[in-house]
Amino acid sequence: MTTTRAILLAAGRGSRLVDDGPLPKPLIPVGGEPLLSRILRTLGSEGVKEAAVVTGYKGHLIEEAVRSWKHLGHMDVHFVRNEDWRKSNGVSVLKAKDFVNDHTFLSMSDHLFSPGLVRALQNRPLSGDSSLLGVDRKIDRVFDLDDATKVLCNGVGILNIGKQIPAYDAIDTGLFKISPSLIDSLYQVYSEKGDCSLSNGVEDLSQRGLMEYCDVGDAFWVDVDTPEAHRYAEIMLRLLGDRLEGRTIIPMYAAPHQFVPESATAMN
């Protein structure tokens, strides 16, 4: 069954990329188009018809901008305000709990990815209670590995997740397909601690055998969380094209100290 709903988390401040600048992070242009616009457009190209954007920091600017994007006319976009945006990202997910049906995409608003990554999750069947995380098993190609969220897999499910876990064999791409069971897990943590991260929910589902993963293969993605990552994303857009699905004459994924030269050209 095609997943037609998506939640996008756009509530945080994003101070590593924009330090109280005029625009919130989801509206920062990459290749001349705001990050959030690119993500919504990519999801729409793969069957998503309805999206809920969770806003917080400078949320009014995000809402005004999205309403003005005529190219999203085919998508029904809702807004959910998170006044507790200073808390962990799991709180933003809980704010949009009523939007979660049997399976709903969940995306960070700063992870840029190709339609191929969405297709990988779209084509993966799931049981009613399980959730799914798109992971990248090609660890050596991940930009800014030190800051990436690591994942330890066991063949079908996820054993551990976090930025500092000692053992891992994949990287979190920032795109999930979630079920109501994740909402239940997050709510349990929140009721106990007054805060919750998305990783808390993933850990709980993992222990219950309800957190699966999907290897996204060669699909491109990047977490646009720093000025260096922003520059890298713009370079890859020039090389791979607007859909980030072209081919290049150089390794697609370069380490932070191995930037593609500004003069690099795309190869079809």
C-alpha positions as MATLAB code, in Angstrom:
seq = 'MTTTRAILLAAGRGSRLVDDGPLPKPLIPVGGEPLLSRILRTLGSEGVKEAAVVTGYKGHLIEEAVRSWKHLGHMDVHFVRNEDWRKSNGVSVLKAKDFVNDHTFLSMSDHLFSPGLVRALQNRPLSGDSSLLGVDRKIDRVFDLDDATKVLCNGVGILNIGKQIPAYDAIDTGLFKISPSLIDSLYQVYSEKGDCSLSNGVEDLSQRGLMEYCDVGDAFWVDVDTPEAHRYAEIMLRLLGDRLEGRTIIPMYAAPHQFVPESATAMN';
ca = [
       0.000    0.000    0.000;
       1.355    3.427   -0.941;
       2.156    5.728    1.982;
       0.483    9.050    1.226;
       1.084   11.013    4.450;
       4.243   12.615    5.812;
       5.276   14.544    8.917;
       8.161   16.998    8.682;
       9.927   18.225   11.809;
      10.731   21.917   11.345;
      10.530   23.269   14.897;
      14.165   23.531   16.008;
      16.426   26.547   15.878;
      19.200   25.018   13.759;
      21.872   27.231   15.306;
      24.781   25.303   13.764;
      23.705   26.414   10.295;
      21.949   29.706   11.061;
      22.729   31.604   14.250;
      19.576   33.680   14.699;
      19.623   34.806   11.085;
      16.611   36.275    9.259;
      15.427   32.842    8.090;
      14.781   29.673   10.094;
      16.798   26.665    8.997;
      14.070   24.951    6.886;
      13.874   28.063    4.675;
      17.597   28.289    3.955;
      18.040   27.986    0.163;
      20.008   25.079   -1.246;
      20.551   25.357   -4.963;
      18.195   28.354   -4.999;
      15.277   26.554   -3.320;
      14.441   26.318    0.410;
      15.343   23.045    2.094;
      11.776   22.373    3.180;
      10.446   23.014   -0.313;
      12.849   20.482   -1.797;
      11.900   17.851    0.776;
       8.157   18.338    0.282;
       8.580   18.275   -3.492;
      10.595   15.045   -3.332;
       8.032   13.349   -1.101;
       5.239   14.510   -3.404;
       6.980   12.990   -6.415;
       6.801    9.589   -4.715;
       3.128    9.517   -3.789;
       2.779   11.725   -0.700;
      -0.425   13.761   -0.968;
      -0.784   15.152    2.556;
       1.861   16.559    4.889;
       1.975   17.962    8.414;
       4.786   20.429    9.107;
       5.634   20.811   12.791;
       6.863   24.364   13.404;
       8.278   26.154   16.437;
      11.177   28.586   16.167;
      10.099   31.365   13.772;
       7.199   29.118   12.840;
       5.131   31.950   11.390;
       7.784   32.515    8.714;
       7.759   28.852    7.737;
       3.978   28.728    7.555;
       3.792   31.890    5.450;
       6.439   30.604    3.079;
       4.868   27.169    2.567;
       1.458   28.716    1.873;
       3.067   30.794   -0.880;
       4.673   27.831   -2.684;
       2.372   27.330   -5.650;
       4.289   24.269   -6.859;
       2.895   22.344   -3.878;
      -0.667   22.832   -5.048;
      -1.153   19.078   -5.440;
      -0.265   18.498   -1.761;
      -2.483   19.263    1.221;
      -0.145   20.800    3.825;
      -1.146   21.219    7.483;
       0.735   23.002   10.253;
       1.199   21.911   13.845;
       2.760   24.397   16.258;
       5.192   23.097   18.894;
       5.607   25.712   21.595;
       8.048   23.363   23.365;
      10.491   23.419   20.443;
      13.479   23.792   22.763;
      12.881   20.218   23.916;
      13.970   17.089   22.039;
      12.595   16.192   18.604;
      10.360   13.444   19.935;
       8.124   16.141   21.404;
       7.550   17.508   17.894;
       6.505   14.039   16.753;
       3.991   13.831   19.604;
       2.492   17.181   18.602;
       1.583   15.604   15.248;
       0.319   12.305   16.712;
      -3.196   12.729   15.336;
      -1.771   12.832   11.819;
      -0.240    9.339   12.041;
      -2.307    6.661   10.317;
      -1.281    3.041    9.709;
       2.049    4.135    8.206;
       3.250    7.692    7.757;
       6.559    9.072    6.524;
       8.523   11.063    9.080;
      11.339   13.314    7.899;
      13.729   15.815    9.362;
      13.493   19.210    7.652;
      17.250   19.460    7.171;
      17.955   16.072    5.556;
      18.095   16.458    1.785;
      17.499   13.223   -0.142;
      16.735   11.895   -3.599;
      13.400   10.358   -4.664;
      15.197    7.009   -4.742;
      15.511    7.062   -0.970;
      11.766    7.645   -0.600;
      11.076    4.833   -3.072;
      13.186    2.420   -1.041;
      10.933    2.940    1.991;
       7.770    3.214   -0.099;
       8.400   -0.213   -1.612;
       9.154   -1.939    1.698;
       6.052   -3.661    3.140;
       5.479   -3.493    6.899;
       3.230   -5.178    9.407;
       0.674   -2.981   11.154;
       2.687   -2.289   14.321;
       6.216   -1.994   12.938;
       8.063    1.178   11.980;
      10.882    1.527    9.469;
      14.066    3.608    9.268;
      16.010    4.239    6.077;
      19.693    3.504    6.727;
      22.872    3.871    4.726;
      25.181    0.843    5.002;
      27.958    2.542    2.982;
      29.464    4.250    6.000;
      32.633    5.431    4.275;
      30.638    7.714    1.971;
      28.719    9.561    4.718;
      29.410   13.264    5.024;
      30.462   14.377    8.541;
      30.381   10.911   10.065;
      31.303   12.226   13.518;
      27.970   14.060   13.775;
      25.841   11.378   12.113;
      23.351    9.225   14.022;
      24.691    5.691   14.030;
      22.637    2.504   13.837;
      23.416   -1.103   14.777;
      21.324   -3.600   12.799;
      20.735   -7.332   13.251;
      19.522   -8.487    9.841;
      15.901   -7.348   10.149;
      15.598   -4.990   13.094;
      17.575   -2.284   14.856;
      19.585   -3.144   17.965;
      20.885    0.302   18.909;
      20.822    3.903   17.692;
      22.594    7.108   18.728;
      25.390    9.500   17.830;
      27.819    8.026   20.351;
      27.080    4.283   20.322;
      30.328    2.216   20.327;
      29.356   -0.288   17.627;
      27.363    0.423   14.470;
      27.031   -0.800   10.896;
      24.735    1.813    9.310;
      23.796    5.494    9.425;
      20.379    7.061   10.012;
      19.294    8.924    6.833;
      16.598   10.946    8.609;
      13.626    9.360    6.825;
      11.242    6.999    8.641;
       7.974    5.234    7.929;
       6.243    5.154   11.305;
       3.208    3.499   12.855;
       1.108    4.530   15.885;
       3.274    2.233   18.045;
       6.093    4.789   17.825;
       3.746    7.460   19.160;
       2.880    5.167   22.075;
       6.573    4.620   22.846;
       7.366    8.343   22.742;
       4.412    9.166   24.953;
       5.576    6.643   27.560;
       9.014    8.258   27.735;
       7.540   11.756   27.788;
       5.151   10.904   30.612;
       8.095    9.705   32.707;
      10.704   12.375   31.880;
       8.827   15.391   30.507;
      10.891   15.135   27.316;
      11.668   12.534   24.653;
      13.860   12.137   21.618;
      13.027   10.209   18.488;
      15.888    7.863   19.382;
      14.065    7.022   22.649;
      11.093    5.788   20.652;
      13.277    3.829   18.241;
      15.082    2.166   21.140;
      11.801    1.102   22.742;
      10.405   -0.313   19.505;
      13.707   -2.111   18.896;
      13.440   -3.873   22.238;
       9.930   -4.975   21.305;
      10.967   -6.199   17.849;
       8.935   -3.509   16.111;
      11.700   -1.356   14.580;
      12.886   -2.449   11.155;
      15.363   -0.866    8.771;
      15.643   -0.451    5.024;
      19.001   -0.174    3.260;
      18.659    2.786    0.875;
      21.457    1.533   -1.377;
      23.000    4.210   -3.576;
      20.283    6.818   -2.983;
      21.812   10.201   -2.157;
      21.158   12.024    1.119;
      22.893   14.595    3.282;
      22.155   16.205    6.638;
      22.411   19.947    5.926;
      23.332   20.892    9.484;
      26.462   23.045    9.074;
      27.833   25.586    6.569;
      30.179   22.870    5.282;
      27.302   20.457    4.701;
      25.323   23.246    3.017;
      28.144   23.872    0.569;
      28.478   20.135   -0.060;
      24.730   19.847   -0.792;
      24.909   22.686   -3.306;
      27.867   21.073   -5.059;
      26.048   17.745   -5.293;
      22.957   19.438   -6.715;
      25.122   20.856   -9.492;
      26.686   17.460  -10.115;
      23.656   15.205   -9.788;
      20.906   17.525  -10.959;
      17.751   18.815   -9.316;
      16.510   15.333   -8.362;
      19.907   14.272   -6.994;
      19.796   11.127   -9.102;
      22.457   11.768  -11.756;
      25.954   10.315  -12.058;
      29.246   12.040  -11.387;
      32.858   11.596  -12.489;
      34.027   11.724   -8.890;
      33.080    9.818   -5.719;
      29.542   10.842   -4.841;
      30.241   11.114   -1.125;
      33.305   13.064   -0.023;
      34.629   13.532    3.474;
      34.509   17.126    4.819;
      38.173   17.636    3.898;
      37.665   16.221    0.393;
      35.287   18.777   -1.087;
      34.504   18.557   -4.761;
      36.148   21.505   -6.565;
      33.807   24.393   -7.336;
      34.605   23.924  -11.028;
      33.471   20.288  -11.091;
      30.921   19.544  -13.811;
      28.110   17.026  -14.002;
      28.186   13.977  -16.178;
      24.988   12.352  -17.382;
];
